[in-house]
Amino acid sequence: VVVVELERLSRGNQIDQAEVLEIFKKSQTKIYTLNKIYDFSVDDDLDEEFFEFGLFMSRREYKVIKRRLLRGRKQAQKEGYFIGSITPLGFGKKKDGKGFVLYPDENAEKVISIFDMFVNQGRPLSEIRDYLIHSGLRPARATEWTSRRVRQILENQNYIGNIKVMGEWKEGKHDGIIPEEVFKAAQLKLQNDLPKVRKQYQIKNPLAGICKCAVCGHPLQLSSNKVSGQTPIKCRTTNCPTVSTYLEILEPMIIEGLQESLAG
């Protein structure tokens, strides 16, 4: 095996390192580098130790470089640079200083049309999806356009000049292609267009999944019949000795307990 540096042979973990070494030893391989020849065809512990140490140092160096690159990417994000490999529809990216900055490309007009169709013309997501399909433009990370992907475009704050940093949107170095008032109108319309949950499927118990019986462990359930204006909550397990209480009593106790826990 001929390599410029020994470090090129292993960038994995300790298990990978041991496996590489074992394969070379069993096959009695010679390794030629610019600095040294490692000969496993002879019984030489010194070559083996040098080889192990070289792989260890290369793996350590790789981790340091990886952490440094990750810190650089995070810092670039904080400063408003775009670090993604695939740009949003309507944007290209160009090198600017320490990182890449988004700029409007030839598809920017299509993005403007999408927002116009949704906000001003009142077109549903399905019609906008069909518009994109017939335009011949293909999505970057999928085989076809869907209403969900149209929604993702309408929710993407890159179009108003923001960059996502550690899960939060911050001001980016690029200029937006959609006015902020249009973007806000789109978010309001998307919120109003969310499918309504049928009444029979709505959760009526605010403590559902939170409160369980201390005796049998089963969830406490609300009663549909109010008593003296209060809502009974009790364990419905047969023969369970747990006494029922009222939601109006239990809920403030839970909130108080949470507040004490957070304060402590």
VMD Tcl script that draws the C-alpha trace (Angstrom):
set ca {
  {0.00 0.00 0.00}
  {1.41 3.39 -1.00}
  {0.11 6.53 0.72}
  {1.44 10.05 1.12}
  {0.72 10.00 4.85}
  {-0.26 7.27 7.29}
  {-3.22 9.41 8.34}
  {-4.95 8.56 5.05}
  {-5.48 4.97 6.17}
  {-7.82 5.57 9.10}
  {-10.34 8.29 9.87}
  {-12.73 6.13 11.88}
  {-12.95 5.10 15.54}
  {-10.73 2.77 17.60}
  {-12.52 -0.30 16.29}
  {-11.81 0.73 12.70}
  {-8.20 1.42 13.62}
  {-7.73 -2.05 15.16}
  {-9.42 -3.71 12.18}
  {-7.15 -1.93 9.68}
  {-4.07 -2.97 11.63}
  {-5.21 -6.59 11.91}
  {-5.89 -6.84 8.17}
  {-2.43 -5.52 7.32}
  {-0.80 -7.91 9.79}
  {-2.62 -10.99 8.50}
  {-1.92 -10.13 4.87}
  {1.73 -9.24 5.69}
  {1.32 -5.97 3.84}
  {4.03 -3.40 3.34}
  {2.99 0.25 3.71}
  {5.06 2.90 1.96}
  {4.79 6.52 3.12}
  {7.03 9.52 2.44}
  {8.55 9.25 5.90}
  {8.71 5.52 6.65}
  {8.12 1.99 5.35}
  {6.02 -0.26 7.60}
  {6.75 -3.93 6.92}
  {4.29 -6.43 8.43}
  {5.84 -9.33 6.54}
  {8.47 -9.59 9.28}
  {7.97 -9.99 13.00}
  {8.81 -6.46 14.07}
  {6.94 -5.06 17.08}
  {8.51 -1.66 16.54}
  {6.81 -1.17 13.17}
  {3.50 -2.25 14.69}
  {3.85 0.23 17.56}
  {4.79 3.05 15.19}
  {1.79 2.17 13.03}
  {-0.63 2.11 15.99}
  {0.69 5.39 17.30}
  {0.42 6.98 13.83}
  {-3.21 5.90 13.44}
  {-4.02 7.13 16.95}
  {-2.55 10.56 16.27}
  {-4.28 10.81 12.88}
  {-7.65 10.01 14.45}
  {-7.05 12.60 17.15}
  {-6.04 15.20 14.56}
  {-9.14 14.39 12.51}
  {-11.37 15.01 15.54}
  {-9.69 18.34 16.23}
  {-10.13 19.43 12.60}
  {-13.76 18.30 12.62}
  {-14.53 20.28 15.79}
  {-12.80 23.33 14.35}
  {-14.82 23.11 11.14}
  {-18.04 22.71 13.12}
  {-17.25 25.78 15.23}
  {-16.49 27.70 12.04}
  {-19.82 26.70 10.49}
  {-21.73 27.74 13.61}
  {-19.91 31.06 13.75}
  {-20.62 31.66 10.05}
  {-24.31 31.00 10.71}
  {-24.36 33.46 13.61}
  {-22.87 36.10 11.32}
  {-25.63 35.56 8.75}
  {-23.87 33.35 6.22}
  {-25.62 30.45 4.48}
  {-23.94 27.11 5.25}
  {-26.33 24.66 3.56}
  {-25.31 22.60 0.55}
  {-28.68 23.00 -1.22}
  {-30.09 26.50 -1.60}
  {-33.82 27.28 -1.31}
  {-35.82 27.65 -4.54}
  {-35.14 31.07 -6.06}
  {-31.69 31.47 -4.52}
  {-28.11 30.75 -5.53}
  {-25.10 31.24 -3.29}
  {-21.82 33.06 -3.75}
  {-18.65 33.41 -1.72}
  {-18.53 36.61 0.29}
  {-15.82 37.09 2.88}
  {-15.75 34.19 5.34}
  {-18.76 32.33 3.95}
  {-21.53 32.08 1.37}
  {-24.36 34.54 0.88}
  {-27.66 33.87 -0.89}
  {-28.64 35.86 -3.97}
  {-31.78 35.76 -6.20}
  {-31.37 33.49 -9.23}
  {-33.50 32.87 -12.34}
  {-36.21 31.11 -10.28}
  {-36.79 34.02 -7.90}
  {-39.79 35.14 -9.98}
  {-41.42 31.74 -9.45}
  {-41.14 32.17 -5.68}
  {-42.68 35.64 -5.96}
  {-45.49 34.12 -8.04}
  {-46.08 31.42 -5.40}
  {-46.59 34.02 -2.66}
  {-48.75 36.16 -4.97}
  {-50.97 33.20 -5.90}
  {-51.41 32.19 -2.27}
  {-51.78 35.60 -0.58}
  {-53.31 37.87 -3.22}
  {-55.14 35.45 -5.50}
  {-56.29 33.07 -2.79}
  {-55.14 29.96 -4.67}
  {-55.02 26.73 -2.61}
  {-51.78 24.83 -2.11}
  {-52.90 22.14 -4.55}
  {-53.21 24.66 -7.41}
  {-49.79 26.11 -6.66}
  {-48.41 22.57 -6.61}
  {-49.88 21.97 -10.09}
  {-48.40 25.27 -11.29}
  {-44.93 24.12 -10.20}
  {-45.39 20.70 -11.79}
  {-46.40 22.21 -15.16}
  {-43.55 24.74 -14.97}
  {-41.08 21.92 -15.49}
  {-39.12 22.92 -12.39}
  {-38.11 19.98 -10.19}
  {-37.79 20.16 -6.40}
  {-34.26 19.94 -5.02}
  {-34.77 17.09 -2.55}
  {-37.71 15.15 -3.94}
  {-39.01 13.55 -7.12}
  {-42.17 15.63 -7.36}
  {-43.96 18.67 -5.98}
  {-46.51 18.19 -3.20}
  {-48.74 20.57 -1.25}
  {-46.50 20.00 1.76}
  {-43.45 21.24 -0.17}
  {-45.36 24.31 -1.28}
  {-46.18 25.00 2.37}
  {-42.47 24.67 3.25}
  {-41.66 27.38 0.68}
  {-44.31 29.67 2.13}
  {-42.95 29.12 5.66}
  {-39.27 29.60 4.75}
  {-37.90 32.81 6.30}
  {-34.91 32.79 3.92}
  {-37.26 34.65 1.58}
  {-37.44 37.66 3.93}
  {-33.68 37.77 4.51}
  {-33.33 35.52 7.57}
  {-31.03 32.57 8.31}
  {-31.79 29.67 10.65}
  {-29.24 29.52 13.47}
  {-29.44 26.65 16.00}
  {-33.16 26.24 15.39}
  {-33.94 29.97 15.54}
  {-34.33 32.50 12.73}
  {-31.84 35.37 12.72}
  {-31.12 38.21 10.31}
  {-28.96 37.01 7.43}
  {-26.47 38.78 5.18}
  {-28.65 38.36 2.09}
  {-31.60 40.46 0.94}
  {-35.06 38.94 0.96}
  {-37.13 38.58 -2.22}
  {-40.51 38.66 -0.47}
  {-41.79 41.75 1.45}
  {-42.22 41.05 5.15}
  {-45.88 42.08 5.15}
  {-46.61 39.57 2.36}
  {-44.78 36.84 4.26}
  {-46.74 37.58 7.46}
  {-50.00 37.49 5.51}
  {-49.01 34.07 4.17}
  {-48.32 32.75 7.69}
  {-51.69 34.00 8.92}
  {-53.46 32.37 6.00}
  {-51.58 29.10 6.51}
  {-52.60 29.10 10.17}
  {-56.25 29.67 9.28}
  {-56.11 26.95 6.64}
  {-55.03 24.25 9.10}
  {-57.50 21.35 9.18}
  {-59.95 21.58 12.09}
  {-60.09 18.69 14.56}
  {-63.57 17.27 14.85}
  {-65.24 17.85 18.17}
  {-65.41 14.15 19.03}
  {-61.63 13.86 18.55}
  {-60.67 16.88 20.62}
  {-58.92 16.26 23.95}
  {-61.32 17.25 26.72}
  {-59.11 16.34 29.67}
  {-56.33 18.95 30.11}
  {-54.46 16.46 32.28}
  {-54.63 13.62 29.74}
  {-51.46 11.55 29.87}
  {-50.16 13.50 32.88}
  {-52.05 12.23 35.94}
  {-52.11 8.55 36.85}
  {-53.54 6.66 39.79}
  {-50.98 6.25 42.59}
  {-52.39 2.78 43.40}
  {-52.95 1.01 40.09}
  {-51.05 3.31 37.70}
  {-53.91 3.79 35.25}
  {-54.66 7.27 33.84}
  {-57.22 9.38 35.69}
  {-60.28 10.22 33.63}
  {-62.75 13.08 33.64}
  {-66.42 12.55 34.29}
  {-68.86 14.04 31.80}
  {-71.21 15.07 34.61}
  {-70.37 18.15 36.65}
  {-71.09 18.18 40.37}
  {-71.82 21.56 41.92}
  {-70.20 23.23 38.92}
  {-67.00 21.19 39.32}
  {-65.62 18.39 37.12}
  {-64.94 15.07 38.86}
  {-61.72 13.23 37.92}
  {-61.18 9.67 39.11}
  {-59.65 6.29 38.48}
  {-62.04 3.96 36.65}
  {-60.20 0.73 37.47}
  {-62.60 -1.77 39.05}
  {-62.15 -2.16 42.82}
  {-59.38 0.45 42.96}
  {-59.50 2.22 46.37}
  {-58.46 5.60 44.93}
  {-60.95 8.32 45.88}
  {-62.06 10.75 43.15}
  {-61.36 14.47 43.30}
  {-62.21 17.51 41.20}
  {-60.26 18.91 38.24}
  {-60.59 22.40 39.73}
  {-58.73 21.18 42.85}
  {-56.13 18.96 41.19}
  {-55.02 21.31 38.39}
  {-53.89 24.21 40.68}
  {-52.00 21.68 42.86}
  {-50.08 20.40 39.81}
  {-49.24 23.93 38.68}
  {-48.04 24.84 42.19}
  {-45.88 21.71 42.33}
  {-44.32 22.51 38.96}
  {-43.58 26.08 40.04}
  {-41.88 24.86 43.22}
  {-39.86 22.33 41.25}
  {-38.69 24.96 38.76}
  {-37.87 27.43 41.52}
  {-35.83 24.81 43.38}
}
mol new
graphics top color blue
foreach p $ca { graphics top sphere $p radius 0.5 }
foreach p [lrange $ca 0 end-1] q [lrange $ca 1 end] { graphics top cylinder $p $q radius 0.2 }
display resetview
